Amino acid sequence: MTLTRSFKETVKARAERDEAFREALLREGVECLLSGDVDTGKAVLRDYINATIGFESLSEATNTPTKSLMRMFSQKGNPQASNLFAVIAHLQTQTGVQLEVRATK
């Protein structure tokens, strides 16, 4: 079965028109990271970044080279915590969404 639209285009189109979807992508990416599923978390955040701010704008905002950011969120990327949290902090500021961690049993 042939897809008529790429996954990236579909995610971008939905993110542009649906604020709740954007927020859910950001939340899901961070939740995956916190639960130890780093590969999925990076992939979701990469899709989020591509669908919203873009790597070039994120680069300017975080003073991190675009290629470094793209490598950081690639499948083989291994981001430093300081860089990862700087990106997450900026994404929260940019979207107006503040994520919080709560302990549960």
C-alpha positions as CSV (number, residue, x, y, z in Angstrom):
1,M,0.0,0.0,0.0
2,T,1.5,3.3,-1.0
3,L,1.3,6.2,1.3
4,T,0.2,9.5,-0.2
5,R,1.8,11.6,2.4
6,S,5.0,11.2,4.4
7,F,4.8,10.7,8.1
8,K,6.7,13.9,8.8
9,E,4.3,15.9,6.6
10,T,1.3,14.3,8.4
11,V,2.8,15.1,11.9
12,K,3.7,18.7,10.8
13,A,0.2,19.3,9.4
14,R,-1.5,18.0,12.5
15,A,0.8,19.9,14.9
16,E,0.2,23.2,13.0
17,R,-3.6,22.9,13.5
18,D,-3.9,21.1,16.8
19,E,-2.4,22.6,20.0
20,A,-3.3,19.6,22.1
21,F,-1.5,17.4,19.7
22,R,1.7,19.5,20.0
23,E,1.5,19.4,23.8
24,A,1.0,15.7,23.8
25,L,4.0,15.2,21.5
26,L,6.2,17.2,23.9
27,R,4.8,15.5,27.0
28,E,5.2,12.0,25.4
29,G,8.8,12.7,24.4
30,V,9.8,13.8,27.9
31,E,7.9,11.0,29.6
32,C,9.7,8.4,27.4
33,L,13.0,9.9,28.4
34,L,12.1,9.8,32.1
35,S,10.9,6.2,31.9
36,G,14.2,5.1,30.4
37,D,13.1,4.7,26.8
38,V,15.6,7.2,25.5
39,D,15.4,6.1,21.8
40,T,11.7,6.6,21.6
41,G,11.9,9.9,23.6
42,K,14.5,11.3,21.2
43,A,12.5,10.2,18.2
44,V,9.3,11.8,19.5
45,L,11.1,15.0,20.4
46,R,12.8,15.1,16.9
47,D,9.4,14.8,15.3
48,Y,8.1,17.5,17.6
49,I,11.0,19.9,16.8
50,N,10.6,19.2,13.0
51,A,6.8,19.9,13.2
52,T,7.1,23.0,15.3
53,I,10.1,25.3,15.8
54,G,12.6,23.5,13.5
55,F,16.2,22.7,14.2
56,E,17.6,26.0,12.8
57,S,15.4,28.2,15.1
58,L,16.2,25.9,18.0
59,S,19.9,26.2,17.2
60,E,19.6,30.0,17.5
61,A,17.6,29.9,20.7
62,T,19.9,27.5,22.5
63,N,23.3,28.6,21.0
64,T,23.9,25.0,19.9
65,P,24.9,24.3,16.3
66,T,22.1,22.9,14.1
67,K,24.1,19.8,13.2
68,S,24.8,19.1,16.9
69,L,21.1,19.2,17.7
70,M,20.2,17.0,14.8
71,R,22.9,14.5,15.8
72,M,21.7,14.7,19.5
73,F,18.2,13.6,18.5
74,S,19.3,11.0,15.9
75,Q,19.0,7.3,16.5
76,K,22.7,7.0,17.5
77,G,22.8,10.4,19.3
78,N,23.9,10.5,22.9
79,P,23.0,13.9,24.2
80,Q,24.6,15.4,27.4
81,A,22.0,16.0,30.1
82,S,22.8,19.7,30.1
83,N,22.1,20.1,26.4
84,L,19.0,17.9,26.5
85,F,17.5,19.9,29.4
86,A,18.4,23.2,27.7
87,V,16.4,22.1,24.7
88,I,13.4,20.8,26.8
89,A,13.4,24.1,28.8
90,H,13.3,26.1,25.6
91,L,10.6,24.0,24.0
92,Q,8.5,24.5,27.2
93,T,9.0,28.2,27.0
94,Q,8.3,28.4,23.3
95,T,5.0,26.4,23.7
96,G,3.9,27.9,27.0
97,V,3.6,24.4,28.4
98,Q,5.4,23.7,31.7
99,L,5.9,20.0,32.4
100,E,6.2,18.8,36.0
101,V,7.3,15.5,37.5
102,R,5.3,14.0,40.3
103,A,6.2,10.9,42.4
104,T,3.5,8.2,42.4
105,K,3.4,4.7,43.8
